[in-house]
């Protein structure tokens, strides 16, 4: 039986790689040497050529990185690399929790070290070439170190607690683990911007002035209490702009990238904020959190049924089943389920984006939101004509052209 599981794992990894490459290929069929009619008025000829070059370079680099990653992963399964690391972990300790921490610590650290040259090339070659990169070598290194520390403390701590629960509760493991993971997820949803973001970025309250007054006036108009408006120093790493809504209850806040403020007019910024407020008004944040918790519960339930199955560990070359080896095998075997839930979540997310756009258009100025979306797409060299199949599987937002067409319904 474990031989069958082994080949199923290999099949899943190979099929996933091939399918992703097929989707990438479909996008290449939309490349054009001349600006298509639907992009005219958004891109000029020169900017469009730059966008196409950026897209092609990222495509080639993506093939290289994904091929390398898939080859390493397949090698770990075919040559029993996970069994080797498992043996190293147990050679240091006989404690299951410590062994799991050492096991995943080795894998995560080795993976990050191996992929760092690709990250360096992407940041300091490709992003630099197209005028996006603002990351200094010092910031890059500090981000890596901070990422390791945060991952070790939070990820390692949560993993240790879950294994401890498994040891103490047996067959009821999934319920207790679900409660713990749910509590952690809700906590992070509320306090992520307060606890984690400051380790990497500086957030400052939006200063008094025309923009804050305009945002406050709109918030009062739609009955949305918003005291926390922050500006984040996104320009520390990139010229690309963004805005997002985070937190729950009294901890909710809207965060604007400083690059966004520099790129957009006051009306366009308020329109973007109106869109984000629309997400909150429509309960999209809570909806996403609840669906995520439900998916986690289902995953933990299935994992709880299989965790002691020796076939899972033997498929990876380990005779005696243990938590961390079972988790690796289960992670791959569960990925087809994640694939389909991911499609559903993307469909739901695109629907939610239209609802947030509708809220902004009905309560503010649709032409201002349209203008903001155009500027953001051009400044970020976004692909305006992705293949519809790629959009279906991967896009959490409608395409720019779809959103502009939708907003036309509200323009006077």
C-alpha positions as CSV (number, residue, x, y, z in Angstrom):
1,X,0.0,0.0,0.0
2,X,2.8,2.5,0.8
3,X,4.3,2.0,-2.6
4,X,1.0,3.1,-4.1
5,X,0.9,6.1,-1.8
6,X,4.5,6.9,-2.9
7,X,3.6,7.0,-6.6
8,X,0.4,9.0,-5.9
9,X,2.6,11.6,-4.2
10,X,5.0,11.7,-7.1
11,X,2.0,11.9,-9.5
12,X,0.5,14.8,-7.6
13,X,3.7,16.8,-7.7
14,X,4.4,16.1,-11.4
15,X,0.8,16.9,-12.5
16,X,0.7,20.1,-10.4
17,X,3.9,21.3,-12.0
18,X,2.8,20.4,-15.6
19,X,-0.6,22.0,-15.0
20,X,0.9,25.2,-13.8
21,X,3.3,25.3,-16.7
22,X,0.3,24.8,-19.0
23,X,-1.5,27.8,-17.5
24,X,1.7,29.9,-17.8
25,X,1.9,28.9,-21.5
26,X,-1.7,30.0,-22.0
27,X,-0.8,33.5,-20.8
28,X,2.1,33.6,-23.3
29,X,-0.5,33.2,-26.1
30,X,-1.8,36.6,-25.1
31,X,1.5,38.4,-25.6
32,X,1.6,41.0,-28.4
33,X,4.2,43.2,-30.1
34,X,1.6,45.9,-30.6
35,X,-0.7,47.3,-28.0
36,X,-4.2,45.6,-28.2
37,X,-7.3,47.8,-28.6
38,X,-8.6,47.0,-25.1
39,X,-5.4,48.3,-23.5
40,X,-5.3,51.6,-25.5
41,X,-6.1,54.6,-23.3
42,X,-4.6,52.8,-20.3
43,X,-1.1,52.0,-21.5
44,X,0.8,54.1,-24.1
45,X,2.9,52.3,-26.6
46,X,6.2,52.6,-24.8
47,X,4.8,51.6,-21.4
48,X,3.0,48.6,-22.9
49,X,6.2,47.3,-24.4
50,X,7.9,47.7,-21.0
51,X,5.0,45.7,-19.4
52,X,5.3,43.0,-22.0
53,X,9.1,42.7,-21.4
54,X,8.5,42.6,-17.7
55,X,5.9,39.9,-18.1
56,X,8.2,37.8,-20.4
57,X,11.2,38.1,-18.1
58,X,9.1,37.0,-15.1
59,X,7.7,34.1,-17.1
60,X,11.2,32.8,-18.0
61,X,12.4,33.3,-14.4
62,X,9.3,31.6,-13.1
63,X,10.0,28.5,-15.2
64,X,13.5,28.3,-13.8
65,X,12.5,28.7,-10.2
66,X,9.5,26.4,-10.3
67,X,11.5,23.7,-12.2
68,X,14.3,23.9,-9.6
69,X,11.9,23.8,-6.7
70,X,9.9,20.8,-8.2
71,X,13.2,18.9,-8.9
72,X,14.4,19.4,-5.3
73,X,11.1,18.3,-3.9
74,X,10.9,15.2,-6.1
75,X,14.4,14.4,-5.2
76,X,13.5,14.5,-1.5
77,X,10.8,11.9,-2.1
78,X,12.6,9.7,-4.6
79,X,15.9,9.5,-2.7
80,X,14.2,9.5,0.8
81,X,15.6,12.8,1.8
82,X,12.8,13.3,4.4
83,X,13.8,10.0,6.0
84,X,17.4,11.2,6.1
85,X,16.4,14.5,7.9
86,X,14.1,12.5,10.2
87,X,17.0,10.4,11.2
88,X,19.1,13.4,11.9
89,X,16.3,14.9,14.1
90,X,16.0,11.8,16.2
91,X,19.7,11.5,16.6
92,X,19.6,14.8,18.6
93,X,16.7,13.9,20.8
94,X,14.2,11.2,21.7
95,X,11.4,13.8,22.4
96,X,8.8,13.9,19.6
97,X,8.2,17.6,19.9
98,X,11.9,18.6,19.7
99,X,12.4,16.1,16.9
100,X,9.6,17.7,14.9
101,X,11.0,21.2,15.5
102,X,14.5,20.1,14.5
103,X,13.1,18.3,11.4
104,X,11.1,21.3,10.1
105,X,13.8,23.7,11.2
106,X,16.4,21.9,9.0
107,X,14.0,21.8,6.1
108,X,12.8,25.4,6.3
109,X,16.3,26.8,6.8
110,X,17.8,24.7,4.0
111,X,15.0,25.6,1.7
112,X,15.4,29.3,2.4
113,X,19.2,29.2,1.9
114,X,18.8,27.3,-1.4
115,X,16.2,29.7,-2.8
116,X,18.0,32.9,-1.6
117,X,20.0,33.3,-4.8
118,X,16.7,33.3,-6.7
119,X,15.3,35.9,-4.4
120,X,18.4,38.1,-4.8
121,X,18.2,37.9,-8.6
122,X,14.5,38.7,-8.6
123,X,14.9,41.6,-6.2
124,X,18.1,43.2,-7.4
125,X,18.1,42.2,-11.0
126,X,14.5,42.0,-12.4
127,X,12.7,44.4,-10.0
128,X,15.7,46.8,-10.2
129,X,15.8,46.7,-14.0
130,X,12.1,47.8,-14.3
131,X,12.4,50.5,-11.6
132,X,10.5,48.8,-8.8
133,X,13.2,47.8,-6.3
134,X,14.0,50.0,-3.3
135,X,15.3,47.3,-1.1
136,X,18.9,47.7,0.1
137,X,21.2,44.7,0.8
138,X,20.9,45.5,4.5
139,X,17.1,45.5,4.5
140,X,17.1,42.2,2.5
141,X,19.4,40.5,5.0
142,X,17.5,41.8,8.0
143,X,14.2,40.7,6.5
144,X,15.6,37.2,6.1
145,X,16.8,37.1,9.7
146,X,13.6,38.5,11.1
147,X,11.6,36.1,9.0
148,X,13.6,33.2,10.4
149,X,13.1,34.4,14.0
150,X,9.3,35.0,13.6
151,X,8.8,31.7,11.8
152,X,10.7,29.8,14.6
153,X,8.9,31.5,17.4
154,X,5.4,31.6,16.1
155,X,5.4,28.6,13.7
156,X,7.6,26.5,16.0
157,X,5.5,27.4,19.0
158,X,2.2,26.6,17.4
159,X,3.6,23.3,16.0
160,X,4.9,22.3,19.4
161,X,1.6,23.0,21.0
162,X,-0.3,21.0,18.4
163,X,2.0,18.0,18.8
164,X,1.6,18.2,22.6
165,X,-2.2,18.2,22.2
166,X,-1.9,15.2,19.9
167,X,0.1,13.4,22.6
168,X,-2.5,14.1,25.3
169,X,-5.8,13.7,23.4
170,X,-5.3,10.9,20.9
171,X,-8.4,10.5,18.8
172,X,-9.8,13.8,19.9
173,X,-6.7,15.6,18.7
174,X,-8.3,17.3,15.7
175,X,-11.0,19.1,17.8
176,X,-8.6,20.5,20.4
177,X,-6.1,21.4,17.7
178,X,-8.9,23.1,15.7
179,X,-9.8,25.2,18.8
180,X,-6.2,26.3,19.3
181,X,-5.6,27.1,15.6
182,X,-8.9,29.0,15.4
183,X,-8.0,31.1,18.5
184,X,-4.6,31.8,17.0
185,X,-6.1,32.8,13.6
186,X,-8.5,35.2,15.2
187,X,-5.8,36.6,17.4
188,X,-3.5,37.2,14.4
189,X,-6.4,38.7,12.4
190,X,-6.8,41.2,15.2
191,X,-3.2,42.0,16.2
192,X,-1.1,41.2,13.1
193,X,-0.6,44.8,12.2
194,X,0.2,45.7,15.8
195,X,2.7,42.8,16.5
196,X,4.2,41.5,13.3
197,X,4.1,44.4,10.7
198,X,6.2,46.8,12.9
199,X,9.0,44.3,12.8
200,X,9.4,44.9,9.1
201,X,7.7,48.2,8.4
202,X,7.0,51.5,10.0
203,X,3.3,52.5,10.4
204,X,2.3,56.0,11.2
205,X,-1.1,57.6,11.6
206,X,-2.2,59.5,8.5
207,X,-1.4,63.1,9.2
208,X,-4.1,65.8,9.5
209,X,-4.9,67.5,6.2
210,X,-7.0,67.3,3.0
211,X,-6.7,63.5,2.6
212,X,-7.6,62.6,6.2
213,X,-10.5,65.1,6.2
214,X,-11.8,63.6,2.9
215,X,-11.6,60.1,4.3
216,X,-13.2,61.0,7.6
217,X,-16.1,62.8,5.8
218,X,-16.7,59.7,3.6
219,X,-16.5,57.4,6.6
220,X,-19.1,59.5,8.5
221,X,-21.3,59.6,5.4
222,X,-21.5,55.8,5.1
223,X,-21.7,55.3,8.9
224,X,-18.4,53.6,9.3
225,X,-16.4,54.3,12.4
226,X,-12.8,54.6,11.3
227,X,-10.3,56.0,13.8
228,X,-7.2,54.0,12.6
229,X,-5.8,55.2,9.3
230,X,-2.2,54.3,8.9
231,X,0.5,54.9,6.3
232,X,3.1,52.2,5.8
233,X,6.6,52.8,4.4
234,X,6.2,50.5,1.4
235,X,8.7,52.6,-0.5
236,X,11.3,51.0,1.8
237,X,11.3,48.0,-0.5
238,X,9.4,48.8,-3.7
239,X,7.7,51.5,-5.7
240,X,4.6,49.3,-6.1
241,X,1.6,50.6,-4.3
242,X,-1.2,48.9,-2.3
243,X,-3.8,49.4,0.4
244,X,-5.5,46.9,2.7
245,X,-8.0,46.5,5.5
246,X,-7.0,44.5,8.5
247,X,-8.1,43.8,12.1
248,X,-11.4,43.1,13.7
249,X,-13.7,45.1,15.9
250,X,-11.9,48.0,17.7
251,X,-8.6,46.8,16.2
252,X,-9.7,47.3,12.6
253,X,-7.5,49.7,10.5
254,X,-6.9,50.7,7.0
255,X,-3.3,50.8,5.8
256,X,-2.2,52.9,2.9
257,X,1.2,52.5,1.3
258,X,3.1,55.7,1.1
259,X,3.7,55.0,-2.6
260,X,-0.1,54.9,-3.1
261,X,-0.4,58.3,-1.6
262,X,2.3,59.6,-3.9
263,X,0.7,58.1,-7.0
264,X,-3.0,58.9,-6.6
265,X,-5.1,62.1,-6.2
266,X,-7.2,62.7,-3.1
267,X,-10.4,61.6,-4.8
268,X,-8.7,58.4,-6.1
269,X,-7.4,57.6,-2.6
270,X,-10.8,58.1,-1.1
271,X,-12.3,55.8,-3.8
272,X,-9.7,53.1,-2.9
273,X,-10.6,53.5,0.8
274,X,-14.3,53.3,-0.1
275,X,-13.6,50.0,-1.8
276,X,-11.8,48.7,1.4
277,X,-14.6,50.0,3.6
278,X,-17.0,48.1,1.3
279,X,-15.2,44.9,2.1
280,X,-15.8,45.5,5.8
281,X,-19.4,46.6,5.3
282,X,-20.1,43.4,3.4
283,X,-18.5,41.3,6.1
284,X,-15.9,39.9,3.7
285,X,-13.1,39.9,6.3
286,X,-15.2,37.9,8.8
287,X,-16.5,35.7,5.9
288,X,-13.0,34.8,4.8
289,X,-11.9,34.1,8.4
290,X,-14.8,31.8,9.0
291,X,-14.4,29.8,5.8
292,X,-10.7,29.5,6.5
293,X,-11.4,28.1,10.0
294,X,-13.9,25.6,8.5
295,X,-11.4,24.4,6.0
296,X,-8.8,24.0,8.8
297,X,-11.3,22.0,10.8
298,X,-11.9,19.6,7.8
299,X,-8.2,19.2,7.2
300,X,-7.4,18.5,10.8
301,X,-10.2,15.9,11.0
302,X,-8.9,14.0,8.0
303,X,-5.3,14.3,9.2
304,X,-6.4,13.0,12.6
305,X,-7.8,9.9,10.9
306,X,-4.6,9.2,9.0
307,X,-1.9,10.4,11.3
308,X,-1.1,6.9,12.8
309,X,-1.2,5.2,9.4
310,X,2.2,3.6,8.9
311,X,1.7,3.7,5.1
312,X,2.2,7.4,5.2
313,X,5.5,7.3,6.9
314,X,6.7,4.2,4.9
315,X,5.9,6.1,1.6
316,X,8.7,8.5,2.7
317,X,11.0,5.7,3.8
318,X,10.4,5.9,7.6
319,X,9.3,2.6,9.2
320,X,7.7,3.9,12.4
321,X,5.0,6.6,11.9
322,X,5.5,9.9,13.6
323,X,3.7,13.3,13.5
324,X,6.1,15.3,11.4
325,X,6.6,12.7,8.7
326,X,2.9,12.0,8.5
327,X,2.3,15.7,8.2
328,X,4.7,16.0,5.1
329,X,3.0,13.1,3.3
330,X,-0.5,14.2,4.2
331,X,0.3,17.8,3.0
332,X,1.0,16.5,-0.5
333,X,-1.9,14.0,-0.6
334,X,-4.3,16.8,0.6
335,X,-3.2,19.3,-2.0
336,X,-5.8,18.2,-4.6
337,X,-8.5,19.1,-2.1
338,X,-6.7,22.4,-1.5
339,X,-6.6,22.9,-5.3
340,X,-10.4,22.8,-5.5
341,X,-11.0,24.8,-2.4
342,X,-8.6,27.4,-3.8
343,X,-10.7,27.6,-7.0
344,X,-13.8,28.2,-4.8
345,X,-12.1,30.8,-2.7
346,X,-10.9,32.7,-5.8
347,X,-14.4,32.7,-7.3
348,X,-15.8,34.0,-4.0
349,X,-13.0,36.6,-3.7
350,X,-13.7,37.9,-7.2
351,X,-17.4,38.2,-6.3
352,X,-16.5,40.1,-3.2
353,X,-14.3,42.5,-5.2
354,X,-17.2,43.3,-7.4
355,X,-19.3,43.9,-4.3
356,X,-16.7,46.2,-2.8
357,X,-16.4,48.1,-6.2
358,X,-20.2,48.5,-6.2
359,X,-20.1,49.9,-2.7
360,X,-17.5,52.4,-3.7
361,X,-19.2,53.4,-6.9
362,X,-22.7,53.8,-5.3
363,X,-21.4,55.8,-2.3
364,X,-18.6,57.8,-3.8
365,X,-17.3,58.3,-7.4
366,X,-17.0,55.4,-9.8
367,X,-14.8,57.4,-12.1
368,X,-12.3,58.1,-9.3
369,X,-12.1,54.3,-8.5
370,X,-11.6,53.6,-12.2
371,X,-8.9,56.2,-12.4
372,X,-7.1,54.7,-9.4
373,X,-7.3,51.2,-10.7
374,X,-5.8,52.3,-14.0
375,X,-2.9,54.2,-12.4
376,X,-2.1,51.2,-10.1
377,X,-2.1,48.8,-13.0
378,X,0.1,51.0,-15.2
379,X,2.5,51.8,-12.4
380,X,2.8,48.2,-11.4
381,X,3.1,47.0,-15.0
382,X,0.2,44.7,-14.5
383,X,-0.9,42.3,-17.3
384,X,-4.2,43.6,-18.7
385,X,-4.9,40.6,-20.9
386,X,-4.2,37.4,-19.0
387,X,-5.7,34.3,-20.4
388,X,-9.2,33.6,-19.0
389,X,-8.3,30.1,-17.9
390,X,-5.4,31.4,-15.9
391,X,-7.7,34.0,-14.4
392,X,-10.2,31.3,-13.4
393,X,-7.6,29.3,-11.5
394,X,-5.4,31.9,-10.0
395,X,-6.9,35.4,-9.8
396,X,-8.4,36.5,-6.5
397,X,-9.5,39.8,-8.2
398,X,-11.3,40.4,-11.5
399,X,-9.0,41.7,-14.2
400,X,-8.7,45.5,-14.6
401,X,-10.7,45.5,-17.8
402,X,-13.5,43.5,-16.2
403,X,-13.6,45.9,-13.3
404,X,-13.6,49.0,-15.5
405,X,-16.5,47.5,-17.5
406,X,-18.4,46.9,-14.3
407,X,-17.8,50.4,-13.1
408,X,-19.2,51.9,-16.3
409,X,-22.7,50.9,-15.1
410,X,-22.4,53.5,-12.3
411,X,-20.9,56.4,-14.2
412,X,-23.2,59.2,-14.9
